[in-house]
Amino acid sequence: MKMGFNPQKYIEEQSKYILERVNDYDKLYLEFGGKLIGDLHAKRVLPGFDENAKIKLLAKLKEKVEIIICVYAGDIERNKMRGDYGITYDVDVLRLIDDLREYDLKVNSVVITRYADQPSAKVFINRLERRGIRVYKHGYTKGYPMEVDTIVSDEGYGANPYIETEKPIVVVTGPGPGSGKLGTCLSQMYHEYKRGKETGYSKFETFPVWNIPLKHPLNMAYEAATADLKDVNMIDSFHLDAYNIQSVNYNRDIESFPLLKRIIEKITGAESTFKSPTDMGVNRVGFGIINDDVVRYASKQEIIRRYFKTMCEYKKGYVDKETSERVRLLMEELNLKEEDRKVVKPAREYARRLKDKACNKEICSVVSIEIEDGTILTGRSSDIMDATAAALLNAIKYLANISDSIHLISPVVLEPIRKLKKDTLMISNAALNCEEVLIALTISAATNPTAQVALEQLKKISRCQAHSTTILSPSDEQTYRRLGIEVTSDPEYATSNLFYN
């Protein structure tokens, strides 16, 4: 893999910049935008980026840092899912606490924001408190967004309980956008100033990258990733007016800046040193780019992946037409085509050949996988296993230099599993999915040395690209994700059935 980014330089720049900020205050509230752990988007568009760079940076500063996690009560109530992990936001909070503890970082508490006695939120609060996690409940802020005098008063931010903190840097993070991170930072600033403490606010950001062009593919990939949020990159007019320097920010931050500036000035009783939303950010990503061509290519590939993802989500009814069209326009703006993703054409061509041979339309799914040397392997669905499993077996056979004619898994292992699914579990589609085939391969490896050699190749699959001619099942998509395979799908279902198990 060609490197486009220097992660060490980034961590050094970012940590230095944070420490410079905290030196101006008794305490700095640092809102974390994006993913604190496992930032796979950044890893894909910035080849060389460490997906856990942010938490490693915090671990480097752990003597000065503690963490508050925010989650919006409404997201808990409607079981909002994280698309990258396939888990709900409340479960993601638990995962995040465990991950932070592994890095020996102090988790101060969890804040349930915009709390209004939602039943599911109550259950989650009980779950946390009974495991020894401190929980605070913040309601809707009276007067927000326009009545600044009410917002910055005992009726507004003052109505929220004060969160006792000890460290000079308080990181405020959450499982996704709209978690209430900013409101929690401002509420804490209000309470701190009432207690006579000089307190500041900054935002730890990754995208958009302020010091590269507005239409750079890296910034456009961020727009594709946040199409459902209606985020649009813009020139920060406040920064341009103040410094005569162009910088890139996004619409929500630019639109909210005048109000945010007024609130901070009301809390502190002094003119804000921030002259633009870019000023508020701590974002040194641009200084870590070492090969712009590599980053441009990776970002274009990410836009194509996001395009396929959004088209599938539209087909499933998860996003509206406007969202899918926004990503399509980004593709057109960069003159990108679906088949610019190398794994797309081989999968589609194989599927067409199968269809021409009068293959049953219901089972003609094809998956192609591109491995590190550029070779593309394909697999099709059958009565025995689905296309994801077939393609994966073909890929590891190739990597192990095993003939395609050799069966890695004996029918003695496969058939009892299929029989169990069909006759006992009453699953109409008895073909084995990817996870089931991997389990069967592991069983075979106990007595079959060839299967063991093939199994050992799975570690070489991480970061491979794949494409399916039909929408993957959640199970297969999750298995590929865990293997580190970056997979896309055409927005077509594998069957005409509206419900099947």
Helices and strands as residue ranges (DSSP letters): H 7-22, E 27-32, H 40-45, H 53-60, G 62-64, E 65-72, H 73-77, E 81-82, E 87-88, H 89-102, E 106-113, H 119-129, E 135-137, H 148-151, G 157-159, E 169-173, H 181-194, E 199-204, H 217-225, G 227-229, E 233-235, H 237-243, E 248-250, H 251-268, H 277-280, E 281-282, G 285-288, H 292-316, H 321-333, G 338-340, H 344-356, G 361-363, E 366-370, E 376-380, H 387-399, H 411-419, I 420-424, H 434-445, H 449-455, G 456-460, E 465-468, H 474-483, E 486-489
